[in-house]
Amino acid sequence: MPDGPRTRRSTDEIRQLLLDTGVETLLKEGLGSGAEGLTFKRVFDRLEQTEGIRLTNASVIGRAFRTQEAFQTEVLATIAASDSQDFHELSEILLNDILVHADRSSVESRWQCLSDICRVTGTVMLDTLRSSPVWQVWIGIWALAGSGQSTEDKERLKEALLISYGSIMRDTTDVYTAVLDHLGFRVKAPLTMAEGAAAIQALAEGSALRDLVDEQAMRRISLPTGTGGTLEEWTILGMGLHALIRQFTEPDPDWTPPTSEVG
């Protein structure tokens, strides 16, 4: 039955219900050409089917959201500002599956580990972003915010995207720092960790976009980078990461490997 006295919800509760359902709908069905298809009726129907909750325009417009367009913008902004679980999963792979097994006994072996990290990261990141509904909607929002003339709604999306960029920047910096500290490297002066993290982000985004439409050009490149010059499979992203790391990174002369790993 409709949202009556016994089931009456506060404006904040209704707002959150609508936002959660709108986000869930877009992540499941995609952004398409924009958020115009994410109507109140569509969200109301979904809530009734999944939660047994009935809402009407009268219970929402002017209360939870000023207009349907304002609701659509807020759903997009919520996704745009979201944290990146995909990046967290990649970080776990790097820190737990590669670094713990790193040979740190010589400068050469440490460089080899950095090479392995770039190669693996390139493949895992492309695979992760290609299969991520969150990232695919996120990049669609990015395109909407950056195209055409500036409007109040687009400025709202840009603000949300900057929040997401800030979060990803912190994550990238944390992982980059952990890798360099563990392997005994540092950022070359006058370059900074922030510049390195920004370069990694930009390269990953651009490579993942190209991979969505031209996978063949981005993957399965055989290079003699393995032990004894054996061939290993690389991606364009991995090769780019390796070039960036070489440009930004140098051995730390004050670092020494743990005694147990020497000789």
N, C-alpha and C positions, 0 to 999 in steps of 0.2 A: 504494500500500500504506500501512498505518497508519504513524504517526510512529514509526519504529523506530530502532535504534542508529545507522544510517548517516545518517539524516535528522533525528536528535534535535535539537530546538531548545531554547534556554534559556527559562526562564519569562518573561523580559522580551520575548523575540522572539514567543512565543505570545501574550502579552498585547497586544503592538502589532498583530500580525496580526488578532486579534479586534476590537480597537478600530477599526482602519482599515476592516475589512470591515463592521462594524456601522455606522459613519458613512456609508460609501458606500451601504449598503442604505437607510438612512433618507433620505438626500438624493435617492436615485433614486425611492423608493416613497412617501415622505411619512411623517409621524408618525401619522396617523390619530387614534385616541382616546388614544394613549399609546404607550409602548415595549414593552407586554406581548407584542406579536407578534414582537419581535426576540429569538427564542429561540436558544439555543446550536445546536440542530439546524439551524435556518434558516441561521445563519452558517456552520456546518460544511459544509452542502451547497453554499453559495455558494463557499466556499474551494476545495472539491474540484473544482467545475465550472470555476472561473476560474484556479486556480493549481495544481491537481492535488495539493493538500495535504489530508491526512485527519487530523482530530482527533476525539477522543472526550471524553465528559464526564469520564472518569477522568484525562485528560491536562490538563484545564482547571480543574475545580472543586476548590477548595482549593489550587491552585497559582497560576494566573494571576488567578483571581477567586474570592472566597469563595463566592458564589452567583450564579445567573443574574440575580437582581434587582440585585445589585451591579454586574454587567456592564452591564445596561441603563441604570442610573443613570450609570455612567461614560461610556457612549457619548453620552448626552444632555448630560452636563457638558462633554465634549470639544467638541461642536457649540456649546453655549452660550458657551463661552469663546473661540471662534474669532475671529480677526481678520476685518475686513470688506473683502473684495476689491471688493465692490460700491461701497463708499465711495471706495476708491482710484481706481476707474475714473471716478467722477463728478468727483473732484478733478482728474483729468487733463483732463477736458472743460472745467472752469471755468478752470483755469490756462493751458491751452494754446490753447483755441479762442476764449475770450472776452477774458481779461485782456490778452493780447498785442496785441489789436486795439483796446484801449480808447482813447477820446479823453479825455485828461487835461488838456486845455488850459483848462478852466474848471470852477467848482464845479458848474454845471448839467450839463455833460457827464459829470462824474464821478458825479453822482446818477443820471443816465440809465443809466450802465453798471451801477450797483448794481441798478437796476430790471430791466435785461436779465438780469443774473445770477440774480435771484430768479425771474423768469419761466421761464428755461430750466431752472434747478435744479428747480423744482417738477415740470415735465414729465419730465425725465430721471430724477429720483429715484423718482417713482411708477412709471414704466415699468420701471426697474431692479429695484425691490423686488417688483413684481408678477410678474416673470419669474424671480426668484431662488429656487431650491429651498432654498438655505441660509437665507435670511431667513424663508421660510415655516415651515421647521422650527424656526428660532430663536424665532419669535414663539409657536409652539405650546409650546415648552419654557418660555417666559416665563409663559404662561397656566397650565401645570401647576405651576410653582413658586409661583405666587401664589394658587392656589385651595385651598380646604379648610384643614384644620388643618396646622400645621407638623409635619414629620417630619424625621428625619435625612437622608433622600434629598432632600427639598425644600430643606433648608438647603444641601446640597451643590450643588444646581442654582443657588440664589441666589448662592452664592459664585462660581460659574463665570460667571453673568450679570454680576456686578459686574466681573469681569476684562474681559469684552467691552465693558461700558460704559466702563471706563477707557481701553481702546484707542480706541474710537470718539470718546470725549471728547478725547483727544489729537489725533486726526486732524481733528476738527471745529475745534478751537482753532487748529491749524496753518493750515488753509485759511482760516478767518475772519481770522486775523492777516495772512496773505499778501495777501488781497483788500484789507483796509483799508490796509495799508502801501503797496500798489501804487497805490491810488486816492487816497491822502491823506486818510484818515478815521481816527478814533479812537473808542474806546468812551466814552460819556458817563459822567462821574462822577456818582454814586458806584457806578454799575453796573460789572460786571467782565466780562472776556472769558469766564471760566468760566460765568457766569450766562447770557451770550448763547449760548454753545455748548450748554448744557443745554436752553435754550428751543428752539433749532433742532432738537436731537435729538428732544425730546418732540413737537414739532409734526409732524415728519416721520414718526415712528412712528404717531401717531394718524391722520394723513391717509392713510398707506399702508394701515392696517387698514381704514378706511372704503372706500378705493378698491377693495379686494379684493371687496367685496360690493355696492358702490353707485357704480360708476364714473361713471355719468351725473351724479350730484350733485357730483362732484369735479373735473370737467374741462370744457373747451370753453366758457370764459367769455370773451366778447369785451369788451375794454376799450380806450379810445382812448389808449394809452400809447406808440404809435409816433411816428416823426418826423411833425410836423405834425398830430398827433392821429389818425393812422391806427389802425385797429383791430388789436389783437394778441390771440392766444389765450392765456389764462391757466388755471391750475388753482387750486383752493382753497388747496393747499399753497403755491404761488407767491405768492398774495396774502397769506397769513399770514406767509411769510418776509419779504415786502416791509414789512409792518407792523412786524414785529420789528426789522428792520434800521433802520427809521426811529426806532423807540423807543430802540434801543441805540447808535446811531451818530451822530456829528457830524463836520463837516469839521475837520481838524487845522490850526489857524492857523499852525503852524510849518512846514507842508509846502509845498513849491513844486514844480511840474511840471518835468521835465527841460527844459533850454533848447531843445532840438531840437523840443519839442512845443508851445512857446508861439508864439502868433500864426500 
